[in-house]
């Protein structure tokens, strides 16, 4: 049976489930204001100081479930009402302070925020700018650093704390990876949802014969819903009302072939090429390494590739991507690929939709899903793309030097990109994954366990096709635009 990783995930799910129920029944507009009382019945609070506080936070969660602030293009938002429980003072002098004569902490403080009372240091929090110089200078390690989990998780440096001690997202730096969403222990940062739009589209398709809604599922699904067979999940998705379910891993096979060809044609001139599958990684390059933008593969991501394939085959198709990634919600809106994928929902949201429709996966019959190769399916984990390209080079006996590095998380990506910027790397291909572990570590995964990588590999081994070319042989790829519009 399903288990939630934590209480934050469970509460988020409860809100999404209630919104889904009302959408399916057509009662959302009439009963939306009653959701807080359903989630937080009272009279005693479950998690906050009082039931009124809990309900006020639930109101904000409902807004995010309905798409959030329409004027804010970012799909990650801070719930101000929920962001008030973290320690408000980051640097604090502890009992380890010896009141030494050197006073190095005072000497390095640029704001004069440290003073001494009875030979012991104190920090004036009204002056402190949280630069951390005092902590670095203290010979006794007597200054503690309690950085908020959201800031610690944000390797894009897009989070700060305002004068009201609330988290603030810098939209110019945010790469929508969702690390802050996953790491906030109070659920005060969330991703906007397209769950209502998806359900309304499915309802429309029941009466409109000119509308076929396809679900395309990320290969990372193999690490989720492990309490049932993956084929039962496919059946469950179809029961919600989807016309068909297609593996995004098929798009991964198409992408790896196209990207290998692009690599062959450009590597002699460019010296190095980066992957383009992870939208958060691409955004990180756009923001922090603009001089490397011409090194990024112009090939679309697997999500876009399989979306365009389906729409080329079926002109009645609308596409909903289901995966673990919050950044995909931003990718579908990018000017270079907009119109390919219509909506993105996460595994968390899929769970809420299934339960709202009273679909029990344990009771679903086993379905059929075999669209992709072994290599397409391992795209879900770090290293999967590099292994796929290597496989194609060997299979085709291509004479080209391929020396990849697979970066696991933004910190590793940054190191590889910095070396590439200064031409200090011998690597010819940089595979970048913003999340640790790859897509299986996505912020909106239901589980983030150590077994995830093994689950992906086991699922990949079930593929009937072991070679990339075999899985795509029946499709005419020449008619599909596999290029992003690069600037």
C-alpha positions as CSV (number, residue, x, y, z in Angstrom):
1,X,0.0,0.0,0.0
2,X,1.1,3.6,-0.5
3,X,3.0,5.4,2.1
4,X,3.8,9.1,2.2
5,X,7.4,10.1,2.9
6,X,6.4,12.8,5.3
7,X,3.4,14.8,6.7
8,X,4.0,17.7,4.3
9,X,3.6,15.5,1.3
10,X,0.4,14.0,2.8
11,X,-1.2,17.4,3.5
12,X,-0.4,18.6,0.0
13,X,-1.9,15.4,-1.4
14,X,-5.1,15.9,0.6
15,X,-5.6,19.4,-0.9
16,X,-5.0,18.1,-4.4
17,X,-7.4,15.2,-3.8
18,X,-10.2,17.4,-2.6
19,X,-9.7,19.9,-5.5
20,X,-9.8,16.9,-7.9
21,X,-12.9,15.5,-6.4
22,X,-14.8,18.7,-6.8
23,X,-13.5,19.2,-10.3
24,X,-14.7,15.7,-11.4
25,X,-18.1,16.3,-9.8
26,X,-18.5,19.8,-11.3
27,X,-18.8,21.4,-7.9
28,X,-15.5,23.2,-7.6
29,X,-16.8,26.7,-7.9
30,X,-19.7,26.1,-5.5
31,X,-17.7,24.2,-2.8
32,X,-14.1,25.4,-3.1
33,X,-14.4,27.6,0.0
34,X,-15.3,24.6,2.1
35,X,-12.1,22.7,1.4
36,X,-10.2,24.1,4.4
37,X,-12.9,22.8,6.7
38,X,-12.6,19.3,5.1
39,X,-8.8,19.3,5.4
40,X,-8.7,20.9,8.8
41,X,-11.9,19.9,10.6
42,X,-10.8,21.0,14.0
43,X,-11.5,22.0,16.7
44,X,-7.9,21.1,17.6
45,X,-5.1,21.9,15.1
46,X,-2.9,19.0,13.7
47,X,0.3,20.9,13.0
48,X,0.0,24.6,13.7
49,X,-0.8,26.9,16.7
50,X,-4.5,27.0,16.0
51,X,-7.1,25.7,13.6
52,X,-7.6,29.2,12.1
53,X,-3.9,29.3,11.2
54,X,-4.1,25.8,9.6
55,X,-7.1,26.8,7.6
56,X,-5.5,30.0,6.4
57,X,-2.6,28.0,5.1
58,X,-4.9,25.5,3.4
59,X,-6.6,28.4,1.6
60,X,-3.1,29.3,0.1
61,X,-2.5,25.6,-0.8
62,X,-5.8,25.5,-2.7
63,X,-4.8,28.6,-4.6
64,X,-1.7,26.9,-5.8
65,X,-3.7,23.8,-6.7
66,X,-5.8,26.2,-8.9
67,X,-2.7,27.6,-10.6
68,X,-1.5,30.1,-8.1
69,X,-0.7,33.8,-8.9
70,X,-1.4,34.2,-12.6
71,X,0.7,37.4,-12.8
72,X,3.8,35.5,-11.6
73,X,5.2,33.4,-14.4
74,X,7.3,31.2,-12.1
75,X,5.7,27.9,-11.3
76,X,7.3,27.9,-7.8
77,X,5.7,30.1,-5.1
78,X,6.1,30.8,-1.4
79,X,3.1,30.5,0.8
80,X,3.6,33.5,3.0
81,X,1.1,32.3,5.6
82,X,3.0,29.0,6.0
83,X,6.5,30.5,6.0
84,X,6.9,31.5,9.7
85,X,8.3,28.6,11.7
86,X,12.0,28.6,10.8
87,X,14.6,30.1,13.1
88,X,14.7,33.8,12.4
89,X,18.3,34.3,13.4
90,X,20.8,32.5,11.2
91,X,24.0,33.2,13.1
92,X,24.0,32.9,16.9
93,X,26.9,32.9,19.4
94,X,26.9,29.7,21.4
95,X,28.2,28.9,24.9
96,X,31.5,27.9,23.3
97,X,32.4,31.6,23.1
98,X,35.5,32.3,25.3
99,X,35.4,36.0,25.1
100,X,38.9,35.9,23.7
101,X,41.2,38.9,23.3
102,X,41.6,38.6,19.5
103,X,38.0,39.6,18.8
104,X,38.4,38.3,15.3
105,X,34.6,38.1,14.8
106,X,34.3,41.8,15.5
107,X,37.2,42.6,13.2
108,X,35.7,40.9,10.1
109,X,32.0,42.0,10.6
110,X,31.3,44.6,7.9
111,X,28.3,46.0,9.7
112,X,29.5,46.3,13.3
113,X,26.9,43.8,14.4
114,X,29.0,42.1,17.1
115,X,29.5,43.5,20.5
116,X,30.7,42.2,23.8
117,X,29.0,42.0,27.2
118,X,30.9,40.5,30.2
119,X,33.6,39.2,27.8
120,X,31.2,37.3,25.6
121,X,30.2,38.1,22.0
122,X,26.6,38.8,21.0
123,X,25.2,39.4,17.5
124,X,22.8,42.4,16.9
125,X,20.3,40.7,14.6
126,X,19.0,44.0,13.4
127,X,22.5,44.7,11.8
128,X,23.5,41.2,10.8
129,X,23.5,40.6,7.0
130,X,24.2,36.9,7.4
131,X,27.5,37.1,5.5
132,X,29.0,34.4,7.7
133,X,32.4,36.1,8.1
134,X,32.2,35.9,11.9
135,X,31.7,32.2,11.9
136,X,34.6,31.7,9.6
137,X,36.9,33.8,11.8
138,X,36.0,32.4,15.2
139,X,38.8,30.1,16.4
140,X,36.5,28.2,18.7
141,X,33.7,27.5,16.2
142,X,31.5,29.3,18.7
143,X,29.1,30.8,16.2
144,X,26.4,28.4,14.9
145,X,24.9,28.6,11.4
146,X,21.3,27.6,11.2
147,X,20.6,28.1,7.5
148,X,17.0,27.5,6.5
149,X,16.5,24.2,4.6
150,X,15.1,26.0,1.6
151,X,18.2,28.2,1.2
152,X,20.5,25.4,1.8
153,X,18.8,23.3,-0.9
154,X,18.9,26.1,-3.5
155,X,22.1,25.7,-5.3
156,X,21.0,28.3,-7.9
157,X,21.1,31.0,-5.1
158,X,17.6,32.1,-6.0
159,X,16.3,32.2,-2.4
160,X,16.7,35.0,0.1
161,X,15.0,36.1,3.4
162,X,13.2,39.4,3.5
163,X,12.8,41.9,6.3
164,X,9.7,40.0,7.5
165,X,11.9,36.8,7.7
166,X,9.9,35.3,4.9
167,X,11.5,33.3,2.0
168,X,11.6,35.2,-1.3
169,X,12.3,33.6,-4.7
170,X,14.4,35.6,-7.2
171,X,12.6,34.6,-10.4
172,X,15.6,35.8,-12.5
173,X,17.8,33.1,-10.9
174,X,15.2,30.4,-10.2
175,X,15.6,27.2,-12.3
176,X,12.4,25.6,-11.0
177,X,14.2,22.5,-9.9
178,X,11.9,22.3,-6.9
179,X,14.7,21.5,-4.4
180,X,13.2,24.2,-2.0
181,X,9.8,22.6,-2.5
182,X,11.0,19.2,-1.4
183,X,13.3,20.4,1.4
184,X,11.0,22.9,3.2
185,X,9.8,21.1,6.3
186,X,6.7,23.2,6.6
187,X,5.5,22.9,3.0
188,X,5.7,26.7,2.7
189,X,7.0,26.5,-0.9
190,X,5.0,24.7,-3.6
191,X,4.7,24.3,-7.3
192,X,1.6,25.5,-9.2
193,X,-0.7,22.8,-10.4
194,X,-2.4,22.1,-13.7
195,X,-4.5,19.4,-12.2
196,X,-7.8,21.3,-12.7
197,X,-7.0,22.0,-16.4
198,X,-6.0,18.4,-16.9
199,X,-9.2,17.0,-15.4
200,X,-11.4,19.5,-17.3
201,X,-9.7,18.4,-20.5
202,X,-10.4,14.8,-19.7
203,X,-14.0,15.6,-19.0
204,X,-14.3,17.4,-22.3
205,X,-12.8,14.4,-24.1
206,X,-15.7,12.1,-23.0
207,X,-18.1,14.0,-25.2
208,X,-15.8,15.4,-27.9
209,X,-14.8,12.8,-30.4
210,X,-12.3,15.2,-31.9
211,X,-10.3,15.2,-28.7
212,X,-7.8,12.5,-27.7
213,X,-6.0,13.1,-24.4
214,X,-2.7,11.2,-24.1
215,X,-0.8,10.6,-21.0
216,X,3.0,10.4,-21.5
217,X,4.8,9.0,-18.5
218,X,8.3,9.7,-17.4
219,X,10.5,6.6,-17.0
220,X,11.0,7.6,-13.4
221,X,7.6,6.2,-12.8
222,X,9.4,2.8,-12.4
223,X,10.6,4.0,-9.0
224,X,7.1,5.1,-7.8
225,X,4.0,3.0,-7.0
226,X,6.3,0.1,-6.1
227,X,3.4,-1.6,-4.2
228,X,1.8,-2.6,-7.5
229,X,2.9,-3.7,-10.9
230,X,3.8,-0.9,-13.2
231,X,1.3,-2.2,-15.7
232,X,-1.5,-1.7,-13.1
233,X,-0.5,1.9,-12.9
234,X,-0.9,2.2,-16.7
235,X,-4.4,0.7,-16.4
236,X,-5.3,3.1,-13.6
237,X,-4.2,6.1,-15.7
238,X,-6.4,5.0,-18.6
239,X,-9.3,4.6,-16.2
240,X,-9.1,8.3,-15.3
241,X,-10.0,9.0,-18.9
242,X,-6.8,9.2,-21.0
243,X,-7.1,8.0,-24.6
244,X,-3.8,6.2,-24.3
245,X,-0.5,6.0,-22.3
246,X,2.9,6.4,-24.0
247,X,6.3,6.1,-22.5
248,X,8.5,9.2,-22.5
249,X,11.3,6.7,-22.7
250,X,10.4,6.4,-26.4
251,X,11.1,10.1,-26.7
252,X,14.4,9.4,-25.0
253,X,15.3,6.8,-27.6
254,X,14.5,9.4,-30.4
255,X,16.5,12.1,-28.6
256,X,19.6,9.9,-28.0
257,X,19.7,9.1,-31.8
258,X,19.3,12.7,-32.7
259,X,21.7,14.0,-30.1
260,X,24.4,11.5,-31.2
261,X,24.0,12.7,-34.8
262,X,24.3,16.3,-33.5
263,X,27.3,15.5,-31.5
264,X,29.1,13.9,-34.5
265,X,28.4,17.1,-36.6
266,X,29.4,19.7,-34.1
267,X,32.0,18.3,-31.7
268,X,35.0,19.1,-33.8
269,X,34.1,22.8,-33.9
270,X,32.6,23.1,-30.4
271,X,35.0,20.9,-28.4
272,X,32.3,20.1,-25.9
273,X,28.5,19.7,-25.9
274,X,26.0,19.6,-23.1
275,X,22.8,17.7,-22.8
276,X,19.4,19.5,-23.1
277,X,17.1,16.9,-21.5
278,X,16.9,18.5,-18.0
279,X,15.1,21.9,-18.2
280,X,16.5,23.0,-14.9
281,X,20.0,22.3,-16.1
282,X,19.4,24.2,-19.4
283,X,18.0,27.2,-17.4
284,X,21.0,27.1,-15.1
285,X,23.3,27.5,-18.1
286,X,21.1,30.3,-19.6
287,X,21.3,32.2,-16.3
288,X,24.8,31.5,-15.1
289,X,26.8,30.5,-18.1
290,X,25.4,32.4,-21.1
291,X,28.8,32.1,-22.9
292,X,28.1,28.3,-23.0
293,X,24.6,28.5,-24.6
294,X,26.0,27.6,-28.0
295,X,27.4,24.4,-26.4
296,X,24.0,23.2,-25.3
297,X,22.5,20.5,-27.5
298,X,19.7,22.0,-29.8
299,X,17.8,18.7,-29.5
300,X,14.5,18.9,-27.6
301,X,13.9,16.9,-24.4
302,X,12.3,13.4,-24.5
303,X,9.0,15.0,-23.3
304,X,8.9,17.3,-26.2
305,X,10.0,14.7,-28.7
306,X,7.3,12.2,-27.8
307,X,4.7,14.9,-27.6
308,X,5.5,16.0,-31.2
309,X,5.6,12.4,-32.4
310,X,2.1,11.8,-31.0
311,X,0.7,15.0,-32.5
312,X,2.2,14.1,-35.8
313,X,0.4,10.8,-35.8
314,X,-2.9,12.0,-34.3
315,X,-4.1,15.5,-35.1
316,X,-6.8,15.2,-32.4
317,X,-4.1,14.7,-29.7
318,X,-3.6,16.8,-26.5
319,X,-0.6,15.8,-24.4
320,X,-0.3,15.6,-20.6
321,X,3.1,14.8,-19.2
322,X,3.2,12.9,-15.9
323,X,6.5,12.8,-14.0
324,X,8.5,13.8,-10.9
325,X,9.7,17.2,-12.2
326,X,8.5,20.7,-11.3
327,X,10.8,22.2,-14.0
328,X,8.8,20.5,-16.7
329,X,5.9,22.8,-15.9
330,X,8.1,25.7,-16.9
331,X,9.7,23.9,-19.9
332,X,6.3,23.4,-21.6
333,X,5.9,27.2,-21.6
334,X,9.3,28.0,-23.1
335,X,9.1,29.9,-26.3
336,X,11.3,27.4,-28.2
337,X,8.9,24.4,-27.5
338,X,5.6,25.9,-26.5
339,X,2.6,24.1,-27.9
340,X,4.2,20.6,-27.9
341,X,3.1,19.4,-24.5
342,X,-0.2,20.9,-23.3
343,X,-0.1,20.2,-19.5
344,X,2.3,18.8,-16.9
345,X,1.3,17.0,-13.7
346,X,3.5,15.3,-11.2
347,X,3.4,11.9,-9.6
348,X,2.0,13.6,-6.4
349,X,-0.8,15.0,-8.5
350,X,-1.4,11.7,-10.3
351,X,-1.9,10.1,-6.9
352,X,-4.5,12.7,-5.9
353,X,-6.3,12.2,-9.2
354,X,-6.5,8.5,-8.9
355,X,-7.9,8.6,-5.4
356,X,-10.3,11.4,-6.3
357,X,-11.7,9.1,-9.1
358,X,-11.8,6.2,-6.6
359,X,-9.4,4.1,-8.7
360,X,-7.5,1.6,-6.6
361,X,-4.3,0.5,-8.4
362,X,-4.2,-2.8,-6.4
363,X,-7.5,-3.8,-8.1
364,X,-6.5,-2.7,-11.6
365,X,-5.8,-5.4,-14.2
366,X,-2.4,-5.5,-15.7
367,X,-2.1,-3.4,-18.9
368,X,0.5,-3.3,-21.7
369,X,3.3,-0.8,-22.0
370,X,6.3,-1.5,-24.2
371,X,7.2,1.6,-26.2
372,X,10.9,2.0,-25.5
373,X,14.3,0.3,-25.2
374,X,16.4,-0.5,-22.2
375,X,18.4,2.7,-22.9
376,X,15.4,4.9,-23.2
377,X,14.1,3.8,-19.8
378,X,17.4,4.4,-18.0
379,X,17.2,8.1,-18.9
380,X,15.4,8.4,-15.5
381,X,18.7,8.2,-13.6
382,X,22.0,10.1,-13.8
383,X,24.2,8.6,-16.5
384,X,21.4,7.2,-18.6
385,X,21.8,9.6,-21.6
386,X,25.6,9.2,-21.7
387,X,25.2,5.4,-21.7
388,X,22.7,5.6,-24.5
389,X,24.9,7.7,-26.7
390,X,27.8,5.4,-26.0
391,X,25.7,2.4,-27.0
392,X,24.8,4.1,-30.3
393,X,28.4,5.0,-31.1
394,X,29.4,1.4,-30.5
395,X,26.5,-0.1,-32.4
396,X,27.1,2.1,-35.4
397,X,30.9,1.7,-35.3
398,X,31.2,5.5,-35.3
399,X,34.7,6.9,-35.2
400,X,34.4,9.7,-32.8
401,X,35.9,10.5,-29.4
402,X,33.3,10.5,-26.7
403,X,34.4,11.3,-23.2
404,X,31.4,12.1,-21.1
405,X,30.9,13.3,-17.6
406,X,27.5,12.7,-15.9
407,X,26.8,15.4,-13.3
408,X,24.6,14.4,-10.4
409,X,23.0,17.5,-9.0
410,X,23.5,21.3,-9.7
411,X,26.7,21.5,-7.7
412,X,28.4,18.9,-9.9
413,X,26.9,20.6,-13.0
414,X,28.4,23.9,-11.9
415,X,31.9,22.4,-11.5
416,X,31.8,20.9,-15.0
417,X,30.4,24.0,-16.6
418,X,33.0,26.2,-14.9
419,X,35.8,24.0,-16.3
420,X,34.2,24.1,-19.7
421,X,33.9,27.9,-19.5
422,X,37.6,28.3,-19.0
423,X,38.5,25.5,-21.4
424,X,40.0,23.4,-18.6
425,X,38.2,20.2,-19.2
426,X,39.0,17.1,-21.3
427,X,35.4,16.0,-21.3
428,X,33.6,16.2,-24.6
429,X,30.0,15.7,-23.4
430,X,28.4,17.1,-20.2
431,X,25.3,15.3,-19.1
432,X,23.6,17.6,-16.5
433,X,20.9,16.5,-14.0
434,X,19.7,19.2,-11.6
435,X,18.4,16.6,-9.1
436,X,20.6,14.2,-7.2
437,X,20.1,10.8,-8.8
438,X,18.5,12.2,-11.9
439,X,14.8,12.4,-12.6
440,X,14.2,9.7,-9.9
441,X,15.2,12.4,-7.4
442,X,12.7,14.9,-8.7
443,X,11.1,17.2,-6.2
444,X,7.6,15.9,-6.9
445,X,8.5,12.2,-6.6
446,X,6.4,10.2,-4.2
447,X,9.5,8.4,-2.9
448,X,13.2,9.4,-2.9
449,X,14.7,6.2,-1.6
450,X,18.1,4.5,-2.2
451,X,16.4,1.7,-4.1
452,X,15.2,4.1,-6.8
453,X,18.1,3.6,-9.2
454,X,17.8,-0.2,-8.9
455,X,14.1,0.0,-9.7
456,X,14.8,2.0,-12.8
457,X,17.4,-0.6,-14.0
458,X,15.1,-3.5,-13.3
459,X,12.3,-1.8,-15.2
460,X,14.7,-1.1,-18.1
461,X,15.6,-4.8,-18.3
462,X,11.9,-5.7,-18.9
463,X,12.0,-3.8,-22.2
464,X,11.6,-6.1,-25.2
465,X,13.9,-3.9,-27.2
466,X,17.5,-3.8,-26.0
467,X,18.8,-1.5,-28.7
468,X,17.7,2.1,-29.2
469,X,17.3,1.8,-33.0
470,X,14.9,-1.2,-32.6
471,X,12.4,0.7,-30.5
472,X,12.0,3.6,-33.0
473,X,12.3,1.7,-36.3
474,X,8.6,1.9,-37.1
475,X,8.4,5.7,-36.8
476,X,9.2,8.3,-39.5
477,X,11.4,10.6,-37.5
478,X,12.2,12.8,-40.5
479,X,8.8,14.5,-40.2
480,X,9.3,15.4,-36.5
481,X,11.0,18.7,-35.6
482,X,13.5,17.7,-33.0
483,X,15.2,21.0,-32.7
484,X,14.7,23.7,-30.0
485,X,14.7,27.3,-31.3
486,X,18.0,28.4,-29.9
487,X,19.0,32.1,-29.6
